[in-house]
Amino acid sequence: MLLVSVTSALAAPFGTASLKYIDYITFLLAKSCKLLPVMALHLTVFRRSYPLYKYLVVALVTLGVALFTLNHPEEAAKAVKHSAKKSMSAQENQLYWGLFLLSVNLLFDGITNSTQDFIFTTFKPYSGPQMMCSHNLLQTLLTSTYLLAGPSVATTAVGQWIGMSSTSNELADAIAFIQRHPRVGYDVLAFSLCGAIGQVFIFHTLQVYSSLLLVTVTVTRKMMSMILSVVWFGHKIHGMQWLGIALVFGGIGGEAVMNRREKLEKQRKERARRLSDAGRERKKVAEMRSHQPPAEEKKQK
């Protein structure tokens, strides 16, 4: 659990830091491919195998989300704006450093999700609420340690190397900002409440299904939000975005069909096994009766 908490806490800062060195399109494309490191770690580290259709579903969903996100007008505008800023100062070595930071972000995401799967399958019965409680307690401890020790670490060589500001105190700055804008405090509480409720469903999905399904949900969530904005606010979907939607829902729908077939096949085999066991039991009882002498013979003897 300590590994899960550390990688979960560090993934987002690495992703945010990478944006200083890479363009927004690269960032969006990489975040659309979160399924790939999760599956790769399952295969290489935890030696877990998947049926062939799972790989096809991952490829379709990843490609669909990437197409939809990159062709969204707002995201494209952000990408152009971000690229324009970077083109004046970005250098080749900075690009490599940004890709390294982004790779660490994806690796930590993959480690977090695949290790959670391993914990659920190895340490039974370990429930979703138990993992949620221990995960949040450890993350609170890690984050509190960082906020309290951050100002001291920022003045060291390590702090300067990772880009920490020696003139700011994140905890004090956050408290001062809320004091200047009290309304923000209520927004933070509402955000925290929504996050806590959402985590109940997240960890239930992890426990009952798998991290692969959870990541599928998270990478398609933004696309679903954009589709909702089309329905609710009358926004438009462009040509390549329709292709992305078709790929995602085609992959998810195909997986649902295959899961249904697998479930029916398991039920059929279970019924056949029960009937076979019942038949063997009846045969055994009949054999036992055939070897018993009749009651009249017993009395004569």
ZADO-1210 file (C-alpha; in nm, 4 decimals, padded with zeros to 6 digits):
<atoms>
<atom x="00.0000" y="00.0000" z="00.0000" code="MET" pos="1"/>
<atom x="00.2921" y="00.2345" z="00.0626" code="LEU" pos="2"/>
<atom x="00.4068" y="00.1829" z="-00.2974" code="LEU" pos="3"/>
<atom x="00.0538" y="00.2571" z="-00.4256" code="VAL" pos="4"/>
<atom x="00.0313" y="00.5748" z="-00.2186" code="SER" pos="5"/>
<atom x="00.3748" y="00.7017" z="-00.3224" code="VAL" pos="6"/>
<atom x="00.3237" y="00.6419" z="-00.6961" code="THR" pos="7"/>
<atom x="-00.0297" y="00.7829" z="-00.6826" code="SER" pos="8"/>
<atom x="00.0893" y="01.0982" z="-00.5055" code="ALA" pos="9"/>
<atom x="00.3858" y="01.1546" z="-00.7398" code="LEU" pos="10"/>
<atom x="00.2174" y="01.0782" z="-01.0745" code="ALA" pos="11"/>
<atom x="00.0312" y="01.4099" z="-01.1093" code="ALA" pos="12"/>
<atom x="00.3305" y="01.6367" z="-01.0234" code="PRO" pos="13"/>
<atom x="00.5456" y="01.4627" z="-01.2855" code="PHE" pos="14"/>
<atom x="00.2702" y="01.5061" z="-01.5453" code="GLY" pos="15"/>
<atom x="00.2282" y="01.8746" z="-01.4634" code="THR" pos="16"/>
<atom x="00.6034" y="01.9345" z="-01.4677" code="ALA" pos="17"/>
<atom x="00.6322" y="01.7739" z="-01.8126" code="SER" pos="18"/>
<atom x="00.4128" y="02.0486" z="-01.9620" code="LEU" pos="19"/>
<atom x="00.6989" y="02.2951" z="-01.9127" code="LYS" pos="20"/>
<atom x="00.9009" y="02.1085" z="-02.1745" code="TYR" pos="21"/>
<atom x="00.6547" y="01.9393" z="-02.4153" code="ILE" pos="22"/>
<atom x="00.3575" y="02.0622" z="-02.6161" code="ASP" pos="23"/>
<atom x="-00.0026" y="02.0071" z="-02.5099" code="TYR" pos="24"/>
<atom x="-00.0798" y="01.7672" z="-02.7976" code="ILE" pos="25"/>
<atom x="00.1914" y="01.5270" z="-02.6804" code="THR" pos="26"/>
<atom x="00.0563" y="01.5455" z="-02.3269" code="PHE" pos="27"/>
<atom x="-00.3017" y="01.4745" z="-02.4382" code="LEU" pos="28"/>
<atom x="-00.1948" y="01.1885" z="-02.6606" code="LEU" pos="29"/>
<atom x="00.0055" y="01.0257" z="-02.3818" code="ALA" pos="30"/>
<atom x="-00.2756" y="01.0596" z="-02.1276" code="LYS" pos="31"/>
<atom x="-00.5099" y="00.8951" z="-02.3775" code="SER" pos="32"/>
<atom x="-00.2800" y="00.5911" z="-02.3737" code="CYS" pos="33"/>
<atom x="-00.3011" y="00.5199" z="-01.9988" code="LYS" pos="34"/>
<atom x="-00.4379" y="00.1724" z="-02.0717" code="LEU" pos="35"/>
<atom x="-00.1101" y="00.0664" z="-02.2332" code="LEU" pos="36"/>
<atom x="00.1243" y="00.0909" z="-01.9297" code="PRO" pos="37"/>
<atom x="-00.1375" y="-00.0726" z="-01.7066" code="VAL" pos="38"/>
<atom x="-00.1675" y="-00.3728" z="-01.9380" code="MET" pos="39"/>
<atom x="00.2100" y="-00.3828" z="-01.9959" code="ALA" pos="40"/>
<atom x="00.2819" y="-00.4025" z="-01.6218" code="LEU" pos="41"/>
<atom x="00.0179" y="-00.6720" z="-01.5769" code="HIS" pos="42"/>
<atom x="00.1895" y="-00.8760" z="-01.8475" code="LEU" pos="43"/>
<atom x="00.5552" y="-00.8208" z="-01.7510" code="THR" pos="44"/>
<atom x="00.5589" y="-00.7792" z="-01.3727" code="VAL" pos="45"/>
<atom x="00.2551" y="-00.9712" z="-01.2500" code="PHE" pos="46"/>
<atom x="00.2554" y="-01.2320" z="-01.5302" code="ARG" pos="47"/>
<atom x="-00.1138" y="-01.1942" z="-01.5983" code="ARG" pos="48"/>
<atom x="-00.2469" y="-01.2976" z="-01.9387" code="SER" pos="49"/>
<atom x="-00.5484" y="-01.1649" z="-02.1279" code="TYR" pos="50"/>
<atom x="-00.7610" y="-01.3061" z="-02.4102" code="PRO" pos="51"/>
<atom x="-00.6860" y="-01.1715" z="-02.7553" code="LEU" pos="52"/>
<atom x="-00.9966" y="-00.9515" z="-02.7714" code="TYR" pos="53"/>
<atom x="-00.8778" y="-00.7541" z="-02.4647" code="LYS" pos="54"/>
<atom x="-00.5766" y="-00.6277" z="-02.6574" code="TYR" pos="55"/>
<atom x="-00.8011" y="-00.5236" z="-02.9442" code="LEU" pos="56"/>
<atom x="-01.0361" y="-00.3396" z="-02.7060" code="VAL" pos="57"/>
<atom x="-00.7442" y="-00.1516" z="-02.5463" code="VAL" pos="58"/>
<atom x="-00.6146" y="-00.0506" z="-02.8898" code="ALA" pos="59"/>
<atom x="-00.9573" y="00.0684" z="-03.0097" code="LEU" pos="60"/>
<atom x="-01.0354" y="00.2663" z="-02.6932" code="VAL" pos="61"/>
<atom x="-00.6889" y="00.4265" z="-02.6858" code="THR" pos="62"/>
<atom x="-00.7051" y="00.5269" z="-03.0515" code="LEU" pos="63"/>
<atom x="-01.0652" y="00.6495" z="-03.0204" code="GLY" pos="64"/>
<atom x="-00.9986" y="00.8680" z="-02.7160" code="VAL" pos="65"/>
<atom x="-00.6853" y="01.0117" z="-02.8772" code="ALA" pos="66"/>
<atom x="-00.8725" y="01.1001" z="-03.1981" code="LEU" pos="67"/>
<atom x="-01.1653" y="01.2554" z="-03.0128" code="PHE" pos="68"/>
<atom x="-00.9507" y="01.4595" z="-02.7736" code="THR" pos="69"/>
<atom x="-00.6984" y="01.5872" z="-03.0252" code="LEU" pos="70"/>
<atom x="-00.9716" y="01.6951" z="-03.2678" code="ASN" pos="71"/>
<atom x="-01.1770" y="01.8833" z="-03.0090" code="HIS" pos="72"/>
<atom x="-01.1668" y="02.2575" z="-03.0939" code="PRO" pos="73"/>
<atom x="-01.0970" y="02.3736" z="-02.7370" code="GLU" pos="74"/>
<atom x="-00.8187" y="02.1220" z="-02.6869" code="GLU" pos="75"/>
<atom x="-00.6707" y="02.2090" z="-03.0266" code="ALA" pos="76"/>
<atom x="-00.6742" y="02.5792" z="-02.9348" code="ALA" pos="77"/>
<atom x="-00.4950" y="02.5030" z="-02.6076" code="LYS" pos="78"/>
<atom x="-00.2404" y="02.2957" z="-02.7940" code="ALA" pos="79"/>
<atom x="-00.1686" y="02.5721" z="-03.0468" code="VAL" pos="80"/>
<atom x="-00.1399" y="02.8335" z="-02.7720" code="LYS" pos="81"/>
<atom x="00.0891" y="02.6147" z="-02.5641" code="HIS" pos="82"/>
<atom x="00.3015" y="02.5225" z="-02.8668" code="SER" pos="83"/>
<atom x="00.3368" y="02.8896" z="-02.9620" code="ALA" pos="84"/>
<atom x="00.4746" y="02.9689" z="-02.6186" code="LYS" pos="85"/>
<atom x="00.7148" y="02.6794" z="-02.6282" code="LYS" pos="86"/>
<atom x="00.8432" y="02.7378" z="-02.9797" code="SER" pos="87"/>
<atom x="01.0287" y="03.0478" z="-02.8712" code="MET" pos="88"/>
<atom x="01.2259" y="02.8868" z="-02.5935" code="SER" pos="89"/>
<atom x="01.2034" y="02.5088" z="-02.6177" code="ALA" pos="90"/>
<atom x="01.5194" y="02.3202" z="-02.7044" code="GLN" pos="91"/>
<atom x="01.5782" y="01.9606" z="-02.7997" code="GLU" pos="92"/>
<atom x="01.7176" y="01.8561" z="-02.4618" code="ASN" pos="93"/>
<atom x="01.4161" y="02.0104" z="-02.2904" code="GLN" pos="94"/>
<atom x="01.1882" y="01.8007" z="-02.5111" code="LEU" pos="95"/>
<atom x="01.3674" y="01.4830" z="-02.4051" code="TYR" pos="96"/>
<atom x="01.3427" y="01.5850" z="-02.0403" code="TRP" pos="97"/>
<atom x="00.9698" y="01.6531" z="-02.0787" code="GLY" pos="98"/>
<atom x="00.9147" y="01.3137" z="-02.2415" code="LEU" pos="99"/>
<atom x="01.1052" y="01.1538" z="-01.9550" code="PHE" pos="100"/>
<atom x="00.8828" y="01.3255" z="-01.6976" code="LEU" pos="101"/>
<atom x="00.5717" y="01.2234" z="-01.8906" code="LEU" pos="102"/>
<atom x="00.6961" y="00.8634" z="-01.9083" code="SER" pos="103"/>
<atom x="00.7440" y="00.8611" z="-01.5311" code="VAL" pos="104"/>
<atom x="00.3882" y="00.9915" z="-01.4927" code="ASN" pos="105"/>
<atom x="00.2480" y="00.7082" z="-01.7067" code="LEU" pos="106"/>
<atom x="00.4700" y="00.4517" z="-01.5337" code="LEU" pos="107"/>
<atom x="00.3496" y="00.5612" z="-01.1891" code="PHE" pos="108"/>
<atom x="-00.0127" y="00.5454" z="-01.3081" code="ASP" pos="109"/>
<atom x="00.0479" y="00.1926" z="-01.4338" code="GLY" pos="110"/>
<atom x="00.2217" y="00.0828" z="-01.1121" code="ILE" pos="111"/>
<atom x="-00.0612" y="00.2251" z="-00.9011" code="THR" pos="112"/>
<atom x="-00.3400" y="00.0442" z="-01.0848" code="ASN" pos="113"/>
<atom x="-00.1648" y="-00.2878" z="-01.1447" code="SER" pos="114"/>
<atom x="-00.0419" y="-00.3095" z="-00.7832" code="THR" pos="115"/>
<atom x="-00.3948" y="-00.2461" z="-00.6568" code="GLN" pos="116"/>
<atom x="-00.5127" y="-00.5396" z="-00.8684" code="ASP" pos="117"/>
<atom x="-00.2350" y="-00.7550" z="-00.7218" code="PHE" pos="118"/>
<atom x="-00.3345" y="-00.6628" z="-00.3658" code="ILE" pos="119"/>
<atom x="-00.7003" y="-00.7504" z="-00.4250" code="PHE" pos="120"/>
<atom x="-00.6188" y="-01.0882" z="-00.5807" code="THR" pos="121"/>
<atom x="-00.3434" y="-01.1866" z="-00.3345" code="THR" pos="122"/>
<atom x="-00.4652" y="-01.0650" z="00.0044" code="PHE" pos="123"/>
<atom x="-00.8247" y="-01.1868" z="00.0175" code="LYS" pos="124"/>
<atom x="-01.0630" y="-01.0807" z="00.1577" code="PRO" pos="125"/>
<atom x="-00.9345" y="-00.7246" z="00.1142" code="TYR" pos="126"/>
<atom x="-01.2241" y="-00.4936" z="00.0358" code="SER" pos="127"/>
<atom x="-01.2469" y="-00.1704" z="-00.1609" code="GLY" pos="128"/>
<atom x="-01.3338" y="00.0421" z="00.1458" code="PRO" pos="129"/>
<atom x="-01.0311" y="-00.0998" z="00.3310" code="GLN" pos="130"/>
<atom x="-00.7983" y="-00.0058" z="00.0466" code="MET" pos="131"/>
<atom x="-00.9605" y="00.3369" z="00.0139" code="MET" pos="132"/>
<atom x="-00.9100" y="00.4048" z="00.3869" code="CYS" pos="133"/>
<atom x="-00.5465" y="00.2883" z="00.3992" code="SER" pos="134"/>
<atom x="-00.4634" y="00.4592" z="00.0684" code="HIS" pos="135"/>
<atom x="-00.6046" y="00.7946" z="00.1797" code="ASN" pos="136"/>
<atom x="-00.4398" y="00.7756" z="00.5232" code="LEU" pos="137"/>
<atom x="-00.0980" y="00.7110" z="00.3699" code="LEU" pos="138"/>
<atom x="-00.1460" y="00.9811" z="00.1059" code="GLN" pos="139"/>
<atom x="-00.2499" y="01.2305" z="00.3744" code="THR" pos="140"/>
<atom x="00.0644" y="01.1440" z="00.5697" code="LEU" pos="141"/>
<atom x="00.2867" y="01.1802" z="00.2620" code="LEU" pos="142"/>
<atom x="00.1254" y="01.5062" z="00.1483" code="THR" pos="143"/>
<atom x="00.1385" y="01.6575" z="00.4984" code="SER" pos="144"/>
<atom x="00.5063" y="01.5656" z="00.5256" code="THR" pos="145"/>
<atom x="00.5762" y="01.7307" z="00.1898" code="TYR" pos="146"/>
<atom x="00.3859" y="02.0493" z="00.2775" code="LEU" pos="147"/>
<atom x="00.5579" y="02.0827" z="00.6147" code="LEU" pos="148"/>
<atom x="00.9079" y="01.9852" z="00.5001" code="ALA" pos="149"/>
<atom x="00.8841" y="02.1498" z="00.1563" code="GLY" pos="150"/>
<atom x="01.0216" y="02.4943" z="00.2532" code="PRO" pos="151"/>
<atom x="01.3300" y="02.3338" z="00.4085" code="SER" pos="152"/>
<atom x="01.3914" y="02.0981" z="00.1160" code="VAL" pos="153"/>
<atom x="01.3476" y="02.3800" z="-00.1403" code="ALA" pos="154"/>
<atom x="01.6648" y="02.5537" z="-00.0184" code="THR" pos="155"/>
<atom x="01.8792" y="02.2427" z="-00.0679" code="THR" pos="156"/>
<atom x="02.0522" y="02.1287" z="-00.3881" code="ALA" pos="157"/>
<atom x="01.7896" y="01.8549" z="-00.4330" code="VAL" pos="158"/>
<atom x="01.5074" y="02.1062" z="-00.4112" code="GLY" pos="159"/>
<atom x="01.6711" y="02.3335" z="-00.6662" code="GLN" pos="160"/>
<atom x="01.7338" y="02.0394" z="-00.9016" code="TRP" pos="161"/>
<atom x="01.3687" y="01.9299" z="-00.9069" code="ILE" pos="162"/>
<atom x="01.2526" y="02.2904" z="-00.9531" code="GLY" pos="163"/>
<atom x="01.1113" y="02.3738" z="-00.6087" code="MET" pos="164"/>
<atom x="01.0795" y="02.7458" z="-00.5361" code="SER" pos="165"/>
<atom x="01.2842" y="02.8586" z="-00.2366" code="SER" pos="166"/>
<atom x="01.0726" y="03.1737" z="-00.1884" code="THR" pos="167"/>
<atom x="00.7269" y="03.0168" z="-00.1553" code="SER" pos="168"/>
<atom x="00.5512" y="02.8032" z="00.1031" code="ASN" pos="169"/>
<atom x="00.2689" y="02.6080" z="-00.0617" code="GLU" pos="170"/>
<atom x="00.0747" y="02.5421" z="00.2596" code="LEU" pos="171"/>
<atom x="00.0964" y="02.9027" z="00.3802" code="ALA" pos="172"/>
<atom x="00.0148" y="03.0347" z="00.0328" code="ASP" pos="173"/>
<atom x="-00.2944" y="02.8130" z="00.0091" code="ALA" pos="174"/>
<atom x="-00.4229" y="02.9173" z="00.3519" code="ILE" pos="175"/>
<atom x="-00.3603" y="03.2843" z="00.2747" code="ALA" pos="176"/>
<atom x="-00.5458" y="03.2533" z="-00.0566" code="PHE" pos="177"/>
<atom x="-00.8513" y="03.1023" z="00.1140" code="ILE" pos="178"/>
<atom x="-00.8424" y="03.3773" z="00.3752" code="GLN" pos="179"/>
<atom x="-00.8432" y="03.6402" z="00.1004" code="ARG" pos="180"/>
<atom x="-01.1237" y="03.4595" z="-00.0872" code="HIS" pos="181"/>
<atom x="-01.3410" y="03.2779" z="00.1707" code="PRO" pos="182"/>
<atom x="-01.5774" y="03.1572" z="-00.1001" code="ARG" pos="183"/>
<atom x="-01.3014" y="02.9309" z="-00.2306" code="VAL" pos="184"/>
<atom x="-01.3090" y="02.7351" z="00.0956" code="GLY" pos="185"/>
<atom x="-01.6652" y="02.6191" z="00.0249" code="TYR" pos="186"/>
<atom x="-01.5651" y="02.5224" z="-00.3283" code="ASP" pos="187"/>
<atom x="-01.2733" y="02.3185" z="-00.1922" code="VAL" pos="188"/>
<atom x="-01.5055" y="02.1409" z="00.0512" code="LEU" pos="189"/>
<atom x="-01.7537" y="02.0653" z="-00.2271" code="ALA" pos="190"/>
<atom x="-01.4712" y="01.9386" z="-00.4474" code="PHE" pos="191"/>
<atom x="-01.3443" y="01.7170" z="-00.1638" code="SER" pos="192"/>
<atom x="-01.6924" y="01.5793" z="-00.0966" code="LEU" pos="193"/>
<atom x="-01.7446" y="01.4909" z="-00.4628" code="CYS" pos="194"/>
<atom x="-01.4001" y="01.3309" z="-00.4733" code="GLY" pos="195"/>
<atom x="-01.4728" y="01.1222" z="-00.1624" code="ALA" pos="196"/>
<atom x="-01.8037" y="00.9961" z="-00.3048" code="ILE" pos="197"/>
<atom x="-01.6365" y="00.9223" z="-00.6369" code="GLY" pos="198"/>
<atom x="-01.3641" y="00.7201" z="-00.4651" code="GLN" pos="199"/>
<atom x="-01.6256" y="00.4823" z="-00.3218" code="VAL" pos="200"/>
<atom x="-01.7213" y="00.3853" z="-00.6782" code="PHE" pos="201"/>
<atom x="-01.3578" y="00.3821" z="-00.7932" code="ILE" pos="202"/>
<atom x="-01.2434" y="00.1330" z="-00.5306" code="PHE" pos="203"/>
<atom x="-01.5585" y="-00.0768" z="-00.5706" code="HIS" pos="204"/>
<atom x="-01.4776" y="-00.1042" z="-00.9429" code="THR" pos="205"/>
<atom x="-01.1197" y="-00.2017" z="-00.8589" code="LEU" pos="206"/>
<atom x="-01.2338" y="-00.4721" z="-00.6190" code="GLN" pos="207"/>
<atom x="-01.5150" y="-00.6252" z="-00.8260" code="VAL" pos="208"/>
<atom x="-01.3738" y="-00.5805" z="-01.1773" code="TYR" pos="209"/>
<atom x="-01.0130" y="-00.4756" z="-01.2425" code="SER" pos="210"/>
<atom x="-00.7831" y="-00.1796" z="-01.2897" code="SER" pos="211"/>
<atom x="-00.8023" y="-00.2299" z="-01.6660" code="LEU" pos="212"/>
<atom x="-01.1766" y="-00.1590" z="-01.6632" code="LEU" pos="213"/>
<atom x="-01.1277" y="00.1338" z="-01.4244" code="LEU" pos="214"/>
<atom x="-00.8683" y="00.2964" z="-01.6506" code="VAL" pos="215"/>
<atom x="-01.0995" y="00.2380" z="-01.9474" code="THR" pos="216"/>
<atom x="-01.3649" y="00.4345" z="-01.7594" code="VAL" pos="217"/>
<atom x="-01.1259" y="00.7156" z="-01.6656" code="THR" pos="218"/>
<atom x="-00.9816" y="00.7642" z="-02.0150" code="VAL" pos="219"/>
<atom x="-01.3292" y="00.7724" z="-02.1705" code="THR" pos="220"/>
<atom x="-01.4708" y="01.0002" z="-01.8998" code="ARG" pos="221"/>
<atom x="-01.3466" y="01.3199" z="-02.0630" code="LYS" pos="222"/>
<atom x="-01.4888" y="01.2126" z="-02.3969" code="MET" pos="223"/>
<atom x="-01.8251" y="01.1426" z="-02.2336" code="MET" pos="224"/>
<atom x="-01.8156" y="01.4893" z="-02.0743" code="SER" pos="225"/>
<atom x="-01.7599" y="01.6444" z="-02.4151" code="MET" pos="226"/>
<atom x="-02.0487" y="01.4447" z="-02.5637" code="ILE" pos="227"/>
<atom x="-02.2689" y="01.5633" z="-02.2766" code="LEU" pos="228"/>
<atom x="-02.1713" y="01.9217" z="-02.3540" code="SER" pos="229"/>
<atom x="-02.2840" y="01.8622" z="-02.7137" code="VAL" pos="230"/>
<atom x="-02.6261" y="01.7448" z="-02.5947" code="VAL" pos="231"/>
<atom x="-02.6631" y="02.0007" z="-02.3161" code="TRP" pos="232"/>
<atom x="-02.5062" y="02.3152" z="-02.4648" code="PHE" pos="233"/>
<atom x="-02.5488" y="02.2504" z="-02.8368" code="GLY" pos="234"/>
<atom x="-02.1791" y="02.2200" z="-02.9202" code="HIS" pos="235"/>
<atom x="-02.0741" y="02.0447" z="-03.2399" code="LYS" pos="236"/>
<atom x="-01.8817" y="01.7230" z="-03.3020" code="ILE" pos="237"/>
<atom x="-01.6416" y="01.7263" z="-03.5967" code="HIS" pos="238"/>
<atom x="-01.5722" y="01.4499" z="-03.8485" code="GLY" pos="239"/>
<atom x="-01.2711" y="01.2792" z="-03.6869" code="MET" pos="240"/>
<atom x="-01.4397" y="01.2987" z="-03.3478" code="GLN" pos="241"/>
<atom x="-01.7251" y="01.0823" z="-03.4780" code="TRP" pos="242"/>
<atom x="-01.4655" y="00.8245" z="-03.5776" code="LEU" pos="243"/>
<atom x="-01.3178" y="00.8405" z="-03.2279" code="GLY" pos="244"/>
<atom x="-01.6628" y="00.7893" z="-03.0722" code="ILE" pos="245"/>
<atom x="-01.7273" y="00.4919" z="-03.3028" code="ALA" pos="246"/>
<atom x="-01.3947" y="00.3307" z="-03.2095" code="LEU" pos="247"/>
<atom x="-01.4470" y="00.3742" z="-02.8352" code="VAL" pos="248"/>
<atom x="-01.8050" y="00.2509" z="-02.8257" code="PHE" pos="249"/>
<atom x="-01.7206" y="-00.0241" z="-03.0742" code="GLY" pos="250"/>
<atom x="-01.4434" y="-00.1457" z="-02.8454" code="GLY" pos="251"/>
<atom x="-01.6510" y="-00.1204" z="-02.5283" code="ILE" pos="252"/>
<atom x="-01.9532" y="-00.2818" z="-02.6955" code="GLY" pos="253"/>
<atom x="-01.7411" y="-00.5639" z="-02.8336" code="GLY" pos="254"/>
<atom x="-01.5943" y="-00.6281" z="-02.4893" code="GLU" pos="255"/>
<atom x="-01.9436" y="-00.6385" z="-02.3383" code="ALA" pos="256"/>
<atom x="-02.0515" y="-00.8988" z="-02.5970" code="VAL" pos="257"/>
<atom x="-01.7425" y="-01.1121" z="-02.5333" code="MET" pos="258"/>
<atom x="-01.7867" y="-01.0863" z="-02.1556" code="ASN" pos="259"/>
<atom x="-02.1476" y="-01.1974" z="-02.1950" code="ARG" pos="260"/>
<atom x="-02.0404" y="-01.4967" z="-02.4019" code="ARG" pos="261"/>
<atom x="-01.7735" y="-01.5907" z="-02.1474" code="GLU" pos="262"/>
<atom x="-02.0262" y="-01.5657" z="-01.8649" code="LYS" pos="263"/>
<atom x="-02.2787" y="-01.7863" z="-02.0464" code="LEU" pos="264"/>
<atom x="-02.0065" y="-02.0383" z="-02.1278" code="GLU" pos="265"/>
<atom x="-01.8997" y="-02.0533" z="-01.7610" code="LYS" pos="266"/>
<atom x="-02.2617" y="-02.1039" z="-01.6554" code="GLN" pos="267"/>
<atom x="-02.3020" y="-02.3833" z="-01.9111" code="ARG" pos="268"/>
<atom x="-01.9874" y="-02.5589" z="-01.7905" code="LYS" pos="269"/>
<atom x="-02.0965" y="-02.5179" z="-01.4284" code="GLU" pos="270"/>
<atom x="-02.4368" y="-02.6753" z="-01.5029" code="ARG" pos="271"/>
<atom x="-02.2672" y="-02.9599" z="-01.6911" code="ALA" pos="272"/>
<atom x="-02.0302" y="-03.0170" z="-01.3994" code="ARG" pos="273"/>
<atom x="-02.3155" y="-03.0260" z="-01.1488" code="ARG" pos="274"/>
<atom x="-02.5128" y="-03.2697" z="-01.3637" code="LEU" pos="275"/>
<atom x="-02.2028" y="-03.4873" z="-01.4012" code="SER" pos="276"/>
<atom x="-02.1411" y="-03.4849" z="-01.0243" code="ASP" pos="277"/>
<atom x="-02.5068" y="-03.5716" z="-00.9587" code="ALA" pos="278"/>
<atom x="-02.4878" y="-03.8577" z="-01.2127" code="GLY" pos="279"/>
<atom x="-02.1751" y="-03.9994" z="-01.0501" code="ARG" pos="280"/>
<atom x="-02.3384" y="-03.9749" z="-00.7095" code="GLU" pos="281"/>
<atom x="-02.6482" y="-04.1641" z="-00.8304" code="ARG" pos="282"/>
<atom x="-02.4292" y="-04.4273" z="-00.9924" code="LYS" pos="283"/>
<atom x="-02.2317" y="-04.4718" z="-00.6714" code="LYS" pos="284"/>
<atom x="-02.5500" y="-04.5139" z="-00.4659" code="VAL" pos="285"/>
<atom x="-02.6855" y="-04.7674" z="-00.7176" code="ALA" pos="286"/>
<atom x="-02.3612" y="-04.9679" z="-00.7022" code="GLU" pos="287"/>
<atom x="-02.3700" y="-04.9709" z="-00.3235" code="MET" pos="288"/>
<atom x="-02.7274" y="-05.0988" z="-00.3278" code="ARG" pos="289"/>
<atom x="-02.6462" y="-05.3697" z="-00.5848" code="SER" pos="290"/>
<atom x="-02.3733" y="-05.5095" z="-00.3597" code="HIS" pos="291"/>
<atom x="-02.6019" y="-05.5276" z="-00.0517" code="GLN" pos="292"/>
<atom x="-02.7780" y="-05.8678" z="-00.0008" code="PRO" pos="293"/>
<atom x="-03.1602" y="-05.8622" z="00.0081" code="PRO" pos="294"/>
<atom x="-03.3300" y="-05.8309" z="00.3450" code="ALA" pos="295"/>
<atom x="-03.4853" y="-06.1854" z="00.3276" code="GLU" pos="296"/>
<atom x="-03.1441" y="-06.3469" z="00.2736" code="GLU" pos="297"/>
<atom x="-03.0138" y="-06.1657" z="00.5804" code="LYS" pos="298"/>
<atom x="-03.3016" y="-06.3082" z="00.7944" code="LYS" pos="299"/>
<atom x="-03.2465" y="-06.6689" z="00.6683" code="GLN" pos="300"/>
<atom x="-02.8783" y="-06.6438" z="00.7527" code="LYS" pos="301"/>
</atoms>
